[in-house]
Amino acid sequence: MEYRQFRGLRISALGFGTMRYPLKEDRSIDEELTEKLLKTAYENGVNYFDTAWPYHDGKSEGILAKSLSLYPRDTYYIADKMPGHQFMDPFEPEKIFEAQFKRLGTEYIDFYLLHNVNDSCLDTYMDEEIGLIRYLSGEREKGRIKYLGFSTHATVECLQKFLDYLDEHGYKMDFVQIQLNYLDWILQNGKKKVEMLNEHGLPIWVMEPCRGGKLANLSEKDEDVLGILEPGKSDASWSFRWLMDVPGVTVILSGMNSMEQLMDNLATFNEARPLSEKEKEVLSSIARGMMNSVPCTGCRYCVDHCPMGIDIPFMMERYNEYSFDNTLIPAVLMESKDKNTWPDACIKCGACAAMCPQHIEIPKKMEELSVMVSKGVNWRELCKKRNAIGKA
């Protein structure tokens, strides 16, 4: 097993993410298989386990605790999260935090994160009246939290704003967890995020290394290309090997819900071979081929001429994300904008398109994006459901 050093700790580079436990036909958690997977992972060197308040409708923490109770507490690390991104009303951080300790049956949590700091919930995390970071920093001082960090799917601009806020108020973060893979290196400006975190001296934890399984199930054409470079390797292994060489990366999380996935990942991290420059170029080419993207450069010439005040570059980024995979993240980010400036507010005047150096048919793209948003996840409704199920 590949291990990374973090402040004197020896942490497995492969972390076990518990957002995707195996399920039975009735969609309930297959607890027997879950416990077997966690046991096998631990006994093969994995010592980092990541959970969160809303995972599996609040059941993830308890099942993880039960499985790990077989082993000495100082031989593994638990990560948990504060759900400040869920639009809770009322939002009761202390009540949630104490309930998590009961679910986990532990006296301390090794790694604790502000969950999903993003453009739509930034105000909650930066609200000094709520004082969430101040409160959790105090729990770190007491030793109930060993290391404090945050996870984020945010835009580069939002991430920079939050880092500036932390610096301004003297809040210290120990690590940051971001969505990163060889596709999002381009699609979500992952390269820039890594550079920003490296500049701040913040170790990087990685989530979505295979983009929710998309990079673990490549097209036959792309698989053939990789097979020529090295036969017999899984699509997922290429994603993990790409990440191993990214500066600052310490832990790479994987939501393993089958023994086949677990054993394949263990083999990859036991071998721990970085990619050659040629292999990196091939993966970059595969990523570009998967994207049907709008070539917006973010120049913002269009914005000054929009009578509806729509943040067009922001919407073009969301268009690219929705086009690739209609997942939760673009829906979360859409919530950061006033609904009066969503894509369906476009009046198709064409003023924006006339100013676009890339000659993008912006009104047409706005119309298409509006349809994508209407068919996508309703983030606020999902939060209401989660909050009703997972009350402290």
Salt bridges, closest charged atoms under 4 A:
GLU2 OE2 - ARG4 NE 3.18
GLU35 OE2 - LYS66 NZ 3.36
GLU43 OE2 - LYS39 NZ 3.16
ASP50 OD1 - LYS81 NZ 2.71
GLU61 OE1 - ARG103 NH1 2.54
GLU92 OE1 - LYS95 NZ 3.99
GLU98 OE2 - ARG144 NH1 2.78
ASP110 OD2 - ARG73 NH2 2.81
GLU128 OE1 - ARG134 NH1 3.03
GLU139 OE2 - LYS142 NZ 3.12
GLU139 OE1 - ARG144 NH1 3.05
ASP167 OD2 - HIS200 NE2 3.40
ASP174 OD1 - ARG7 NH1 2.71
ASP174 OD2 - ARG140 NH1 2.97
ASP174 OD1 - LYS172 NZ 3.33
ASP184 OD2 - ARG211 NE 2.85
GLU195 OE2 - LYS191 NZ 2.67
GLU208 OE2 - ARG20 NH2 3.16
GLU230 OE1 - ARG241 NH1 3.36
GLU230 OE2 - ARG273 NH2 2.59
ASP245 OD2 - LYS280 NZ 2.79
GLU271 OE1 - LYS233 NZ 3.43
GLU271 OE2 - ARG273 NE 2.81
GLU277 OE2 - LYS280 NZ 3.43
GLU279 OE1 - ARG241 NH2 3.56
ASP311 OD1 - ARG300 NH1 3.17
ASP311 OD2 - LYS337 NZ 3.05
GLU317 OE1 - ARG318 NH2 3.37
GLU321 OE1 - ARG318 NE 3.25
ASP325 OD2 - ARG211 NH1 3.99
ASP325 OD2 - LYS214 NZ 3.51
GLU335 OE1 - ARG380 NE 2.71
GLU368 OE1 - LYS365 NZ 3.78
GLU381 OE2 - LYS384 NZ 3.40
